[in-house]
């Protein structure tokens, strides 16, 4: 729902290898996670979750991994 805003609570970066080319980040947020989020927002008005992203170079070498904790709330009111 539009009335909720996601906020990064914290972010950890684990560097694996030097990146010598452009880097692409990829993460997954499944339909089951989306359903869980929407149910929690409808019930409690809040949802906390963690996403892990893999950063790979043009050769598909894993160069870093991030772990990010998010909070979704209605910070603006209304």
C-alpha positions as CSV (number, residue, x, y, z in Angstrom):
1,X,0.0,0.0,0.0
2,X,1.1,3.5,-0.8
3,X,0.8,4.9,2.7
4,X,3.8,2.8,3.9
5,X,7.5,3.8,3.4
6,X,10.5,1.4,3.5
7,X,13.5,2.5,5.5
8,X,16.9,0.9,5.6
9,X,17.7,0.1,9.3
10,X,21.2,-1.2,8.6
11,X,23.4,-2.5,5.8
12,X,26.3,-4.8,6.0
13,X,28.7,-5.3,3.0
14,X,31.0,-8.3,2.8
15,X,33.6,-7.8,0.1
16,X,34.6,-11.1,-1.6
17,X,36.9,-10.1,-4.5
18,X,38.1,-7.0,-6.3
19,X,35.6,-5.7,-9.0
20,X,37.5,-5.0,-12.2
21,X,34.4,-4.5,-14.3
22,X,30.9,-3.1,-13.9
23,X,28.9,-4.7,-11.1
24,X,25.3,-5.9,-11.0
25,X,23.4,-6.5,-7.8
26,X,20.6,-9.1,-7.6
27,X,18.2,-10.0,-4.8
28,X,15.0,-11.9,-4.4
29,X,11.7,-11.0,-2.8
30,X,9.3,-13.9,-3.4
31,X,5.5,-13.8,-3.8
32,X,5.2,-15.6,-0.4
33,X,7.3,-12.8,1.2
34,X,5.1,-10.1,-0.5
35,X,2.0,-11.9,0.8
36,X,3.5,-12.1,4.3
37,X,4.4,-8.4,4.1
38,X,0.9,-7.3,3.0
39,X,-0.8,-9.3,5.7
40,X,1.5,-7.8,8.4
41,X,0.9,-4.3,7.1
42,X,-2.9,-4.8,7.1
43,X,-2.8,-6.3,10.6
44,X,-0.1,-4.4,12.4
45,X,0.9,-1.5,10.2
46,X,4.5,-2.6,10.2
47,X,6.8,-5.1,8.7
48,X,10.5,-5.8,9.2
49,X,12.5,-7.9,6.8
50,X,16.0,-8.7,5.6
51,X,17.3,-9.0,2.0
52,X,20.6,-10.4,0.9
53,X,22.0,-9.2,-2.4
54,X,24.8,-10.7,-4.5
55,X,27.0,-8.3,-6.4
56,X,28.7,-9.9,-9.4
57,X,31.1,-8.5,-12.0
58,X,30.7,-9.0,-15.8
59,X,32.3,-12.4,-15.5
60,X,29.7,-13.5,-13.0
61,X,32.3,-13.5,-10.2
62,X,30.8,-12.8,-6.8
63,X,32.6,-9.6,-5.6
64,X,30.4,-8.7,-2.7
65,X,27.3,-9.6,-0.7
66,X,25.1,-7.2,1.2
67,X,22.7,-7.9,4.0
68,X,20.1,-5.2,4.5
69,X,17.5,-4.9,7.2
70,X,14.4,-2.9,6.3
71,X,11.5,-1.5,8.3
72,X,8.2,-0.6,6.6
73,X,6.0,1.7,8.5
74,X,3.5,4.6,7.9
75,X,6.1,7.2,8.9
76,X,4.1,10.1,7.3
77,X,0.9,9.5,9.1
78,X,-2.6,9.4,7.6
